[in-house]
Amino acid sequence: NAYLRQWKCKFKDYINSLMIREAPPANRLCSVCKKDGVYRCHGCFNEPLFCTDCCRIQHQRHPFHRISQWTGSFFQETSLIKVGLHIHLAHDGTPCPSSTDDSSDFFQWSDTDDNIDDDYPEGPFIQPVRDSDRLAITVVDKSGVHSLSICYCQCPGALSRDIQLFQAGLFPVSFTRPKTAFTFAVLDDFLLDNLECGTLAMNYYSKIRRLTSSIFPLMVPDRYRELMRAARQWRQCKLYKWHGFAHKDDQPKDGDLALFCPACLQPGINLDLSTGTVAQPDDTPSWLMTRYLVMHGNFKAEHMHPVNPSNEVSLMDGLGFMVSNERYKSHLAIAQDNVQRSDCNNHWAVNQANASRQRLEATGIGGCACAWHGCFVPHSMVDFQKGERSMNMDYALSQALNYKTNGISRAITFYDIDCQYNKYLKDRIASSMYLSIPIGMDIIPGIGLWHVHGHQDNCFVRYASNFIHGTSRIDGEIMETLWAPLNIISPSARGMGTLHRKEVLDYQMNDCNFMKMIRITKFLSRKLKEAIKGASESKLAFDNLNETANPDMVVLWKAEEALAHANRAEDPMAMDIYEVRLERGKSPTKKQQELRLLQAQNRPEHPVINPPGQRGAATWLATGLTIEESQISLCKDVRSLRMHPMDMQLLRVARCRDKLHTQIMSFLEMSPTYLRVGVNVND
């Protein structure tokens, strides 16, 4: 606000300076040769003036700058073609020695090779500038839509026109006689806007048209459809380049155009297959040879029925995160659609598994991610046709368990309804020719720490990560957070063709994994420091507790624990030994416990003589519990305060703190009487 107050005083100076920039300098000289300057470039820094020759020379390498011409009273927008700018291809910007003027198809503005019916009629457009009967094309750049004079190489053996444009950084939208091209910069900018902001192609091109002509944007050539098509092709080019398939003849296989987690175990990538271990062959912990997966569904990534599905063209089907279309359909065709009701609690994912919406081809997507770091598993994302059915998630899990798991002997999966889903998983896999898991791999089911509390009580010890060896502090809910960036793009993909939508989702998920990869070092470094500190504190607390237990009982408990964990994969009920053995409804309440202690201290056979005015131990303990409840209540009140609380709220909190401090000090003063030792106020 202080800066805005200063701005109000300076506003007049700024607005005057803005208007001064609209007029040419008093001498109106070319900034290069000092001749009469008539052209102003809006792309060059400080918008300098140029004469005709200097404007052409200076912009030979900057053909996408926008210029205006001084008319005597104002600057009027014009084109660099007016100053004689021509783009020469294939000879490093110099004219081709074999070139001839080519004006035969200057005004033939068809962007396809054949006469194909156009279902997207173009609106009115600005006629391209004609200069000396040379060939011009429409070029879409970040700065707007341009009409440029292009001079192709015509030497014997010259490359085709589309390749010449592409090598110059212009992506042609047709191949034989290209009339429109997109700069690589504008395609990169659109894809980044699409990733970060969820910008639709229609909105993005609308912005480009307004940049070209703020007053008459509808008169700018409409290349929205061409942008959609070029963006698909550009995604394919980028992914092939990034994943190393651009310079070799090998064709990518399922999931090869997708990134996975750099920290999770991947034999052959971050695991030496010759030894079977990462660094120490004889000292590899079991948790390291485990694949950790979380499964989940997202019903915001809907897809409507495509208009013409038989005419769709596949560019990268199954090469990213979405599974191959035909094989997945074959699996669904033979999979049994058994309606399964939950015998745990009333779980939405189970009971709505067969909910159908006829107007949608896909009601959502589901799949797997690594449970530790939240990276999508390549080639493990599937479409839902109804609800979150087992047949869908079976295929996703099967693909995830077979992705770079050679030599991994154990998998731990977290799923909201794993207590139901895992019951007949092996039977479903055995009965399908399209499902498989690696030979010898044990699957240990788990439920996320947030969802498990909505289950029956016995599900907690059977499926919570707290009771699974090697899971550390996994919450099993990380995939919930992964849908947020994907939901940015999902609405724009809702009405696309089936294969186009999958490519868009693949690209978004690949970017999500990439961002995890470049940030993971800082994240893991921080978590390591926390883990080292937490491990020492936990070990100290455990040792103190362990010392109070009977040694014989400790030996028995260890044996029972080992047996339970050995059998849990086949029988989750083996983990019930961790369940607290209390008969339902018979555990004493706080008031009952206090009453029992008061009665015990006042029995004639065990008299407790307190000094006059001093309370008994039971009352003192109850007071301590009441103080703890008051502390929790005060913490909630403090957290509920906003950034700028009212004085009345602050006063109420201060009074509560003062009262609580008095109670705590009084409680601690009495502690030596009951504990026989003093208590430090800071403990």
C-alpha positions in Angstrom: 0.0 0.0 0.0 2.9 2.4 0.7 4.1 1.9 -2.9 0.6 2.5 -4.3 0.4 5.8 -2.4 3.7 6.9 -4.0 2.3 5.7 -7.3 -0.6 8.1 -7.1 1.8 11.0 -6.9 3.9 9.7 -9.8 1.0 8.6 -12.0 0.8 11.8 -14.1 4.5 11.6 -15.0 4.2 8.0 -16.1 1.1 8.5 -18.3 2.8 11.5 -19.9 5.8 9.4 -20.7 3.6 6.8 -22.2 2.0 9.2 -24.5 5.4 10.6 -25.5 6.4 7.1 -26.7 3.4 7.2 -29.2 5.0 10.0 -31.1 8.2 9.8 -33.1 11.4 11.6 -31.9 11.6 15.3 -32.9 14.4 14.7 -35.4 12.9 11.3 -36.6 16.2 9.8 -37.7 17.1 6.2 -38.4 18.8 4.7 -35.3 21.4 3.0 -37.5 22.4 5.2 -40.5 20.8 8.5 -39.3 18.7 8.9 -42.5 15.0 9.7 -42.4 13.4 7.1 -40.1 9.9 6.0 -41.1 9.5 2.5 -39.6 9.2 1.8 -35.9 9.9 -1.8 -34.7 7.7 -2.9 -31.7 9.8 -6.0 -31.1 13.2 -4.3 -30.8 14.2 -2.9 -27.4 13.1 0.8 -27.0 11.1 0.6 -30.3 13.8 2.3 -32.5 13.2 4.0 -35.8 14.6 2.6 -39.1 14.8 3.7 -42.7 13.6 1.1 -45.2 17.0 -0.4 -45.9 18.1 -0.6 -42.3 14.8 -2.1 -41.3 15.1 -4.9 -43.8 18.8 -5.6 -42.9 18.2 -5.5 -39.1 15.3 -7.9 -39.3 16.7 -10.5 -41.6 17.2 -12.6 -38.4 14.2 -11.3 -36.7 11.3 -11.8 -39.2 8.6 -12.0 -36.5 9.0 -8.4 -35.2 6.0 -6.2 -35.8 6.6 -2.8 -37.4 4.6 0.4 -38.0 5.1 3.1 -40.6 4.9 6.8 -39.9 2.1 8.4 -42.0 2.7 12.0 -41.1 0.2 12.0 -38.2 0.4 8.5 -36.6 2.1 5.1 -36.9 0.2 2.6 -38.9 0.8 -1.2 -38.6 2.4 -2.7 -41.7 4.5 -5.8 -42.6 8.2 -6.5 -43.1 7.4 -7.6 -46.6 6.8 -3.9 -47.3 10.5 -3.2 -46.7 11.5 -6.0 -49.0 12.2 -8.7 -46.4 12.5 -12.2 -47.8 13.3 -15.4 -45.9 15.8 -17.5 -47.8 15.9 -21.2 -46.8 18.6 -23.8 -47.0 21.5 -21.4 -47.7 22.1 -19.9 -44.2 19.8 -16.9 -45.1 21.4 -16.1 -48.4 19.5 -16.3 -51.7 19.6 -19.7 -53.5 21.7 -19.4 -56.7 19.1 -21.6 -58.6 16.0 -19.7 -57.4 13.3 -18.3 -59.7 10.3 -16.3 -58.8 7.4 -18.5 -57.9 4.0 -16.8 -58.0 1.8 -19.6 -59.3 0.2 -20.5 -56.0 0.6 -17.3 -54.0 -3.1 -16.9 -53.3 -3.9 -20.6 -53.0 -4.5 -20.8 -49.3 -5.3 -24.5 -48.9 -3.5 -26.2 -46.0 -4.1 -29.8 -47.1 -2.6 -31.8 -49.8 -5.9 -33.0 -51.3 -9.4 -31.5 -51.6 -10.8 -32.6 -48.2 -14.1 -31.3 -47.0 -13.5 -28.7 -44.3 -16.0 -29.0 -41.3 -14.4 -25.9 -39.7 -15.1 -23.0 -42.0 -12.7 -20.1 -41.7 -13.9 -16.6 -40.9 -12.8 -13.5 -42.7 -9.0 -13.0 -42.7 -6.4 -10.3 -43.5 -5.2 -10.6 -47.1 -1.5 -11.4 -47.3 0.8 -8.7 -48.5 1.9 -9.2 -52.1 5.4 -8.3 -53.1 7.0 -8.8 -56.6 4.9 -12.0 -57.1 7.0 -13.9 -54.6 5.6 -16.8 -52.6 4.3 -15.9 -49.1 3.0 -18.1 -46.3 1.2 -17.5 -43.0 3.5 -18.0 -40.0 2.0 -18.2 -36.5 4.5 -17.0 -33.8 4.2 -16.0 -30.2 4.1 -12.4 -31.4 1.2 -13.0 -33.7 0.2 -14.2 -37.1 2.6 -13.0 -39.9 2.6 -13.0 -43.7 6.2 -13.7 -44.8 7.8 -13.9 -48.2 9.6 -17.3 -48.4 12.3 -18.2 -51.0 12.9 -21.9 -51.1 16.1 -23.6 -52.3 15.7 -24.8 -55.8 19.0 -26.5 -56.3 19.1 -30.0 -57.9 18.4 -32.5 -55.1 17.0 -29.8 -52.8 14.8 -31.0 -49.9 11.1 -30.8 -50.1 9.5 -27.5 -49.1 8.1 -28.8 -45.8 11.5 -30.1 -44.7 13.1 -26.8 -45.7 10.6 -25.0 -43.5 11.1 -27.5 -40.6 14.9 -27.1 -40.7 14.4 -23.4 -40.4 12.4 -23.8 -37.2 8.9 -23.6 -38.9 6.5 -26.5 -38.5 4.4 -26.8 -41.7 0.8 -28.0 -41.4 0.8 -29.6 -44.8 3.5 -31.3 -46.9 3.2 -30.7 -50.6 2.6 -26.9 -50.9 2.6 -25.6 -47.3 0.8 -22.3 -46.9 0.8 -22.2 -43.1 3.6 -22.9 -40.5 4.0 -22.6 -36.8 7.3 -21.5 -35.2 8.8 -24.0 -32.8 8.6 -21.2 -30.2 4.8 -20.9 -30.4 4.3 -24.6 -30.2 6.5 -24.8 -27.1 4.7 -21.9 -25.6 1.3 -23.4 -26.2 2.3 -26.8 -24.8 3.8 -25.1 -21.7 0.6 -23.0 -21.2 -1.4 -26.1 -21.7 0.6 -27.9 -19.0 0.8 -25.1 -16.4 -2.4 -23.2 -16.9 -4.7 -25.7 -18.7 -5.0 -23.2 -21.6 -7.3 -24.6 -24.3 -6.0 -24.4 -27.9 -9.0 -22.2 -28.8 -8.2 -19.7 -26.0 -4.6 -19.7 -26.9 -5.1 -19.0 -30.6 -7.7 -16.4 -29.7 -4.9 -14.7 -27.7 -2.6 -14.9 -30.8 -5.3 -13.3 -33.0 -5.7 -10.4 -30.5 -2.0 -9.9 -30.4 -2.0 -9.6 -34.2 -4.9 -7.2 -34.3 -6.4 -5.9 -31.1 -9.3 -4.1 -33.0 -10.2 -6.7 -35.6 -9.0 -10.1 -34.3 -11.7 -11.9 -36.4 -10.0 -10.7 -39.5 -6.8 -12.6 -38.6 -6.5 -16.0 -40.4 -8.1 -18.8 -38.3 -5.6 -21.6 -37.8 -7.1 -23.1 -34.7 -7.6 -26.5 -36.2 -4.1 -26.5 -37.6 -2.8 -25.6 -34.2 -4.5 -28.7 -32.7 -3.0 -30.9 -35.3 0.5 -29.4 -35.2 0.5 -29.6 -31.4 -0.1 -33.4 -31.5 2.7 -33.8 -34.0 5.1 -31.6 -32.0 4.4 -33.6 -28.8 5.4 -36.8 -30.7 8.6 -35.1 -31.9 9.6 -33.9 -28.5 8.9 -37.2 -26.7 10.9 -39.2 -29.3 13.8 -36.8 -29.0 13.7 -36.7 -25.2 13.6 -40.5 -24.8 16.4 -41.2 -27.3 14.4 -42.6 -30.2 15.0 -39.8 -32.6 18.5 -41.0 -33.6 18.0 -44.7 -33.9 15.8 -47.1 -35.8 14.4 -49.0 -32.8 10.7 -48.4 -32.3 9.6 -47.6 -28.7 7.7 -50.3 -26.8 4.9 -49.9 -24.3 5.7 -47.1 -21.8 9.0 -46.2 -23.5 8.0 -42.6 -24.1 7.4 -42.0 -20.4 9.5 -41.1 -17.4 9.4 -43.0 -14.1 10.6 -42.4 -10.6 14.4 -42.0 -10.4 14.5 -43.1 -6.8 12.5 -46.3 -7.0 14.2 -49.5 -7.8 14.4 -50.2 -11.5 16.5 -53.2 -12.5 18.8 -52.4 -15.4 18.5 -48.7 -14.7 19.5 -48.0 -11.1 20.1 -51.6 -10.2 23.1 -53.6 -11.5 21.6 -56.8 -13.0 24.9 -58.6 -12.9 25.0 -58.7 -9.1 21.3 -58.1 -8.4 22.0 -55.4 -5.9 22.6 -51.7 -6.0 26.0 -51.4 -4.2 26.4 -54.2 -1.6 25.6 -57.7 -2.9 25.6 -59.3 0.6 23.8 -56.6 2.5 20.7 -55.6 0.5 17.7 -54.9 2.8 14.5 -56.6 1.8 12.7 -53.3 1.5 15.0 -52.2 -1.3 14.0 -55.1 -3.5 10.3 -54.1 -3.2 8.1 -52.2 -5.6 5.7 -49.8 -3.7 2.5 -48.9 -5.6 -0.5 -46.9 -4.8 -3.7 -47.4 -6.8 -6.5 -44.9 -7.3 -9.2 -43.6 -9.7 -10.1 -40.1 -10.9 -13.6 -39.4 -12.1 -13.0 -35.9 -13.3 -11.0 -37.1 -16.3 -14.2 -37.9 -18.3 -14.3 -38.4 -22.0 -17.3 -38.0 -24.3 -18.0 -40.3 -27.2 -15.9 -39.3 -30.2 -17.6 -38.0 -33.4 -15.8 -40.3 -35.8 -13.8 -43.0 -33.9 -13.1 -45.1 -37.0 -11.2 -42.3 -38.6 -8.9 -41.6 -35.7 -5.1 -41.8 -36.2 -2.8 -43.2 -33.5 0.5 -41.5 -33.0 1.7 -42.9 -29.6 -0.9 -45.4 -28.5 0.4 -47.2 -25.4 3.9 -45.6 -25.6 3.2 -43.4 -22.6 1.2 -43.8 -19.5 -2.2 -44.8 -20.9 -2.4 -48.5 -21.9 -2.6 -49.7 -25.4 -6.1 -49.4 -26.7 -6.7 -52.7 -28.5 -5.2 -55.0 -26.0 -7.1 -53.3 -23.2 -10.4 -53.6 -25.1 -9.7 -57.3 -25.6 -9.2 -57.7 -21.8 -12.4 -56.0 -21.0 -14.3 -58.1 -23.6 -13.5 -61.4 -21.7 -13.3 -60.1 -18.1 -16.2 -61.1 -15.9 -18.2 -58.1 -14.6 -19.1 -59.5 -11.2 -21.1 -57.0 -9.0 -19.3 -57.1 -5.7 -20.8 -55.6 -2.6 -18.6 -54.6 0.2 -18.6 -56.7 3.4 -16.4 -54.1 5.2 -17.9 -50.6 5.4 -20.1 -49.0 2.8 -17.3 -48.0 0.4 -18.2 -45.8 -2.5 -15.6 -47.2 -4.9 -17.0 -50.7 -4.4 -20.7 -50.0 -4.4 -20.5 -47.6 -7.3 -18.3 -49.8 -9.4 -21.0 -50.5 -12.0 -22.5 -47.0 -12.1 -22.8 -46.1 -15.8 -23.2 -42.8 -17.7 -24.3 -43.5 -21.2 -23.2 -40.2 -22.7 -19.6 -40.8 -21.8 -17.1 -43.1 -23.4 -14.9 -43.0 -20.3 -16.2 -42.0 -16.9 -12.7 -41.4 -15.6 -9.2 -42.9 -15.4 -7.4 -45.0 -12.9 -3.9 -46.5 -12.4 -0.8 -46.8 -10.3 2.0 -44.6 -9.0 5.0 -45.2 -6.8 3.8 -44.9 -3.2 7.0 -43.2 -1.9 7.5 -40.4 -4.3 4.2 -40.1 -6.3 5.4 -40.8 -9.8 2.9 -42.3 -12.3 3.9 -45.8 -13.5 4.3 -45.9 -17.3 1.7 -47.9 -19.2 -0.5 -48.4 -16.2 -3.3 -45.9 -16.6 -6.7 -47.1 -17.8 -10.1 -45.7 -18.7 -13.2 -46.5 -16.7 -16.3 -47.4 -18.7 -18.6 -47.4 -15.6 -17.3 -47.0 -12.1 -14.0 -48.1 -10.6 -14.4 -51.8 -11.4 -12.0 -54.6 -10.6 -11.5 -55.5 -14.2 -10.1 -52.0 -14.9 -7.8 -51.8 -11.9 -6.6 -55.4 -12.4 -5.2 -54.5 -15.8 -3.6 -51.3 -14.4 -2.0 -53.3 -11.6 -0.8 -56.0 -13.9 0.9 -53.6 -16.2 2.5 -51.7 -13.2 3.8 -54.9 -11.6 5.5 -55.9 -14.9 7.1 -52.5 -15.6 10.9 -52.9 -15.0 10.5 -55.4 -12.1 12.8 -58.1 -13.3 14.3 -59.6 -10.1 12.0 -57.8 -7.7 10.4 -60.4 -5.4 7.8 -58.3 -3.4 5.3 -55.6 -4.1 3.3 -53.6 -1.6 0.1 -52.1 -3.0 -2.1 -49.4 -1.4 -5.7 -49.1 -2.4 -8.6 -47.5 -0.7 -10.6 -50.8 -0.8 -7.7 -53.3 -0.7 -9.5 -55.4 1.9 -12.2 -56.2 -0.7 -10.1 -55.9 -3.9 -7.3 -58.2 -2.9 -9.6 -61.1 -1.9 -9.9 -62.7 -5.3 -7.1 -60.9 -7.1 -5.0 -64.0 -7.8 -8.1 -65.9 -9.1 -8.9 -63.0 -11.5 -5.3 -62.9 -12.8 -5.1 -66.7 -13.2 -8.4 -66.7 -15.3 -7.3 -64.0 -17.8 -4.9 -64.4 -20.7 -4.3 -60.6 -20.5 -3.3 -60.4 -16.9 0.0 -61.6 -15.3 2.3 -60.9 -12.4 6.1 -61.7 -12.3 6.8 -65.3 -11.2 7.6 -65.5 -7.5 6.4 -62.0 -6.6 4.5 -61.7 -3.4 1.8 -59.0 -3.2 1.1 -57.4 0.2 -2.1 -55.4 0.3 -2.4 -52.1 2.2 -4.8 -49.2 2.7 -3.9 -45.6 3.0 -3.7 -44.1 6.5 -6.6 -41.7 5.8 -9.0 -44.2 4.2 -8.2 -47.1 6.6 -10.0 -45.3 9.5 -13.2 -45.5 7.5 -13.0 -49.3 7.5 -13.8 -51.8 10.2 -11.5 -51.8 13.2 -9.6 -55.0 12.2 -8.6 -53.5 8.8 -6.3 -51.1 10.6 -3.8 -53.8 11.8 -4.2 -55.8 8.6 -3.7 -53.1 6.0 -2.3 -49.9 7.6 1.3 -49.1 6.6 2.2 -48.8 10.3 2.2 -52.6 10.4 4.0 -53.5 7.1 7.7 -54.0 7.3 9.8 -51.8 5.0 7.2 -49.1 4.3 8.8 -46.5 6.6 6.3 -43.6 6.9 4.2 -44.1 3.7 0.7 -42.7 4.0 -0.5 -44.5 0.9 -2.6 -41.5 -0.2 -0.1 -39.7 -2.4 -2.0 -40.4 -5.6 -4.8 -38.1 -4.3 -2.4 -35.2 -4.8 -1.4 -36.3 -8.3 -4.9 -35.7 -9.7 -4.8 -32.0 -9.0 -2.4 -31.1 -11.9 -4.1 -33.6 -14.2 -7.5 -32.1 -13.5 -6.2 -28.8 -14.9 -6.0 -30.4 -18.4 -8.8 -32.9 -18.1 -11.6 -30.5 -19.1 -9.8 -29.5 -22.3 -9.4 -33.2 -23.2 -13.0 -34.1 -22.5 -14.2 -33.5 -26.1 -11.1 -34.6 -28.0 -10.8 -37.8 -30.0 -10.0 -40.9 -28.0 -6.3 -41.1 -29.1 -5.7 -37.4 -29.0 -7.0 -37.3 -25.4 -4.7 -40.1 -24.3 -1.7 -38.2 -25.8 -2.6 -35.1 -23.9 -3.0 -37.0 -20.6 0.3 -38.8 -21.3 2.1 -35.5 -21.8 0.7 -34.1 -18.6 1.6 -37.1 -16.6 5.1 -37.2 -18.1 5.6 -33.5 -17.1 4.4 -34.3 -13.6 7.0 -37.1 -13.3 9.6 -34.8 -14.8 8.9 -32.1 -12.2 9.2 -34.7 -9.4 12.6 -35.7 -10.9 14.1 -32.3 -10.9 12.9 -31.5 -7.4 13.5 -34.9 -5.7 17.1 -34.2 -4.6 16.1 -31.3 -2.3 13.0 -33.1 -1.1 14.9 -36.3 -0.2 17.7 -34.4 1.5 15.2 -32.7 3.8 13.4 -36.0 4.5 16.7 -37.7 5.2 17.5 -35.2 7.9 14.1 -35.6 9.4 14.4 -39.4 9.3 17.7 -39.5 11.0 16.4 -37.4 13.8 13.1 -39.3 14.1 14.8 -42.7 14.0 17.0 -41.8 17.0 14.1 -40.4 19.0 11.9 -43.5 18.1 14.7 -45.9 19.1 15.2 -44.2 22.4 11.4 -44.3 23.2 11.2 -47.9 22.1 14.2 -49.0 24.2 12.7 -47.3 27.3 9.4 -49.1 26.7 11.1 -52.4 26.0 13.1 -52.3 29.2 9.8 -52.3 31.2 8.6 -55.5 29.5 9.2 -59.1 30.7 12.1 -60.5 28.7 10.3 -63.8 28.2 7.3 -61.9 26.8 9.6 -60.0 24.5 10.9 -63.3 23.0 7.4 -64.6 22.6 6.2 -61.4 21.0 9.1 -61.4 18.5 8.2 -65.0 17.5 4.5 -64.1 17.0 5.5 -61.0 15.0 7.7 -63.0 12.7 5.0 -65.6 12.1 2.4 -63.0 11.4 4.4 -61.1 8.9 5.4 -64.4 7.2 1.7 -65.3 6.7 0.2 -61.9 6.0 0.4 -62.1 2.2 -1.7 -65.2 2.2 -3.8 -64.5 5.3 -4.2 -60.9 6.4 -6.0 -62.0 9.5 -2.6 -63.2 10.8 -2.0 -59.6 11.7 -4.8 -59.6 14.2 -2.3 -60.3 17.0 -1.7 -56.5 17.0 -5.3 -55.8 17.7 -6.0 -54.5 21.2 -7.9 -57.3 23.0 -10.7 -55.4 24.7 -14.3 -56.7 24.8 -16.5 -54.3 22.9 -18.3 -51.9 25.3 -16.4 -53.1 28.4 -13.3 -50.8 28.4 -13.5 -48.4 31.4 -14.2 -44.7 30.8 -12.3 -41.9 32.3 -14.9 -41.2 34.9 -15.1 -44.9 35.8 -11.3 -45.1 36.2 -11.3 -42.0 38.4 -14.1 -43.4 40.5 -12.2 -46.7 40.9 -9.0 -44.9 42.1 -11.0 -42.8 44.5 -12.6 -45.8 46.0 -9.3 -47.7 46.2 -7.5 -44.9 48.1 -10.4 -44.6 50.6 -10.7 -48.3 51.5 -10.2 -49.1 55.2 -7.6 -51.8 54.5 -5.5 -49.4 52.4 -6.0 -46.0 54.1 -4.3 -43.0 52.5 -3.8 -40.2 54.9 -3.5 -36.9 53.1 -2.4 -33.7 54.9 -5.2 -31.3 55.7 -6.4 -29.5 52.5 -4.5 -31.9 50.2 -6.3 -33.9 47.6 -5.8 -37.6 46.8 -3.7 -39.0 44.0 -6.8 -39.9 41.9 -8.0 -36.3 42.0 -4.5 -35.0 41.1 -4.3 -37.3 38.1 -7.8 -36.2 36.9 -6.7 -32.6 37.2 -3.7 -33.4 35.0 -5.9 -34.9 32.3 -8.2 -31.9 32.5 -5.2 -29.6 32.0 -4.2 -31.5 28.9 -7.7 -31.2 27.5 -7.5 -27.5 28.1 -4.2 -27.3 26.3 -5.6 -29.0 23.2 -8.6 -26.7 23.2 -6.4 -23.7 23.5 -4.2 -24.9 20.6 -7.3 -25.2 18.4 -8.4 -21.7 19.3 -5.0 -20.3 18.4 -4.9 -22.2 15.1 -8.3 -20.8 14.2 -7.1 -17.2 14.5 -6.7 -15.4 11.2 -3.7 -13.4 10.1 -5.2 -10.2 11.6 -7.2 -11.3 14.7 -9.5 -8.9 16.6 -8.4 -7.5 20.0 -11.2 -9.4 21.7 -10.0 -12.7 20.3 -6.4 -12.0 21.4 -7.6 -11.0 24.9 -9.6 -14.2 25.3 -6.6 -16.3 24.2 -4.3 -14.4 26.7 -6.7 -15.0 29.6 -6.9 -18.7 28.7 -3.1 -18.9 28.7 -2.8 -17.1 32.0 -5.4 -19.4 33.6 -3.8 -22.5 32.1 -0.3 -21.4 33.3 -1.6 -21.0 36.9 -3.2 -24.5 36.8 0.0 -26.1 35.4 2.2 -24.5 38.0 -0.1 -25.6 40.8 -0.2 -29.1 39.4 3.6 -29.3 39.2 4.0 -28.0 42.7 2.0 -31.0 44.0 3.9 -33.6 41.9 6.7 -34.4 44.5 3.9 -35.5 46.9 2.6 -38.2 44.6 5.6 -39.0 42.4 8.3 -38.8 45.2 10.4 -36.8 42.8 10.4 -33.2 41.5 9.2 -32.3 38.0 11.0 -29.8 35.9 8.6 -27.1 34.6 10.2 -27.4 31.1 9.6 -31.2 30.9 
